[in-house]
Structures are given as C-alpha cells and as structure tokens.
Amino acid sequence: MSGLNQKIEEIVAKSPRSSWKEKVEWRKTHKDWLRKSSDIAFRILDALDELGWNKAKLAAEMGVSPQQVSKYVKGEENFKLETLNKLEKVLGIELITVLHSDQEVKQKNTLEYREHEVRVVQLKPKSFSQYVIEPRNSNKQYYSTA
Amino acid sequence: MEIVRTFELPNTKLLAVKYEGYEFDALEILQGQWGSTEFLREFFTKYKKDHYAKYGSSKLNNLVQQAKELADDFFELLLELAEDVESSALVDFFKPLDNRELQSETYDLQKLKGREEERKSYLRIYAIRYKEKIIVTGGAIKLTDKMEDRPHTNDELKKLELVKSFLDTNDLDVTFSYIDVK
C-alpha cells in the first residue's frame, strides 16, 4: 500500500461515517409523498413572495419555530392536515383539495391564470353552487363543463 | 479537513471531504441542497437565464422537480456503484474533468467529474480519484460551459485544488496529472 493510500485509510478510519447513504435510501423509500411535499413547499414560497413575508414572519403567524418553517419549505415535511389547514388560513391560499369523482383539475396557460395555477371544475354541474373552488378572479370563462 | 467514508469498513471506495468548520461532508451538503425546494427555487430563479440559454424555456416549478428527480437518480446510482466492492464501475463512472482528455485515460489524483449522462444532466459531482478511491470534494448545478463562468462552479475548482494540495502534502512521491478546465 502506497504512503498516500495508507494515509487516506488512516484518516478515513478515524472519521465518523457519512450519513449520506441513509439519506439517499430514505428519499428513495419516501419518493411518492416527497414530491407532493415539494409542491406544497414551492406554493408556500410563492405565497411568501406574494405577501412580502419572510420565513420568520410565517413562523410568528403560525406560532411555530423558524426551524419548523425551514422544514416546510425544504420539501421534506410529512405535513399533518392540521398544519396544512393552518398554513392555508395564514397564507390565504389553497394547498390541498380533495377531488370528488365528478370533478377534475384543469390547467390553462393564459394571462388570467397565474403560472402553474390549477382550478378545480365540476364536470357536470347542476347549479353554480356546486362548484367547489371559486376562481381567483370573477372571469368565469375558464369554467369547463363536460 | 476530514475525509469520511460513506459505507462501513472495509468499503472505502466512495469517500467525501468534510471541510473545516462544516457540520456536514460534501455529499451530505449536496444531498441537502439538491433535495431542498427552497434552495433549488432560489438557485433557478437566480440562474434562469443560464438555464434558458442552454435548455430553453421551462417553468420554475418544473425545473425544481426535475432537478430533485435527477439528483435522486444520480445519488441512487452513485450508491449502487459504490456498494459493489468488486467492480470498478464507480471509478469508470467518473470522467476526467478536462473534456479534452481521452476518457479512457486515467491518472492518479486526477480531478474528475461525475455526470449523469443519459438525460444530459446539469448536476455535477466533483471528486479526486486516487487509485480505486473516489474522494468527493463537492458538486454544483453547472449551466455554463466553463466552471470559471459562475462563482458557484468556480468555487468547486478551488475545492478541488484545496483537496489536491491536502493530499499532495501527504505523499510527495505520488505523480499527479493536473488538468486545466476549458
């Protein structure tokens, strides 16, 4: 074994092992919900920008620690419904919507829609009151009925 | 500076540098950054023109998700390669940093880059190879041709130099191959 190789082996033997491997395996195991968590994190960050808030302000409004908010926006938080509900109220946004069998999500790339905005539309509405989510503006031309 | 292993001994094929004053090693830092929606959103907001120039138009949310998926795949592949103690696949995966070099040529203490080739990923993991060992010094999202073009990629060059110097001083008999980046 060469001098340098031996030196590297000695340095490595003394050092603690990296936790990188476990983190890779953890992300692989939880891949499905991590994607959703990331989407939520992205929406929270968008909302903070829109409101002109920083993470500390959100933490204060939520009554949680700044570290907790940092976890929210990292996109690795397994959110409780209670937390999502509170975030929705504090930020004034919709983060989670349960679709019923007669509803679908449509996305339109128009100026009236914010980028990535999706709206839930009723497939066969009997009356306007059945729409679950109102559009952000009063323009109803984007309602789609089958 | 410390060099930490990613697997239990005796597997020391994939190592990572832990810099002075840092809580995490280079691979853990990369994992933290490339797994973070906040980090990626900020990064692609800052460098959206670089991304556009190389890859065309893309929505920010899609960019973030894509980068996360690429990073997960990249790390999983790296893990798989490093897990196989017998094979030389890990070393083969890393290519010489200087594109002018023939990829079949390898040198001890060569500065290398690992790249997820199939989807032309912009993710880079930088490392120094010494015989069958890969020592990860850092990594970056590289959206420009030259590493010197942007501060965050230029920093990675400095890290490579730093680690190379650190290793040099420990064995003066070793012959290095030093490669420029164009």
Interface residues (C-beta under 8 A of the other chain):
Chain A: S2 G3 L4 N5 K7 I8 E9 I11 V12 A13 S15 P16 R17 S18 S19 W20 K21 K23 V24 E25 R27 K28 K31 R35 S38 D39 A41 F42 L45 S70 V73 K74 G75 E76 E115 H116
Chain B: E2 I3 V4 R5 T6 F7 E8 L9 T12 L15 A16 K18 D25 L27 E28 Q31 G35 S36 T37 E38 F39 R41 K59 L60 N61 V64 Q65 K68 D72 F75 E76 L78 L79 Y130 K131 K133 I135 L167 N170 D171 D173 V174
